């Protein structure tokens, strides 16, 4: 388990926790697009955050579940993981 979430891992989490299949390449192309562009709503994002909290055994930043884009989400989550939050 790495200390950074990649686009590939986010793609897997989107499928597992939100039930939305998006290829990592498509996610990378739409890095600054809203999650709604990919069909992920607020409950889906909450599921992704919950999955990460279970995986790492630590709370994610409160704003992570309100992220608008994959870039914003990964920046917040990876920042917290690197800081040991």
Secondary structure, DSSP 8 states (H G I E B T S, - for coil): --SS--HHHHHHHHHHHH-----HHHHHHTTTSBGGGGT--HHHHHHHHHHHHHHHTS---GGGGG-SBHHHHHHHHHHHHHHT-
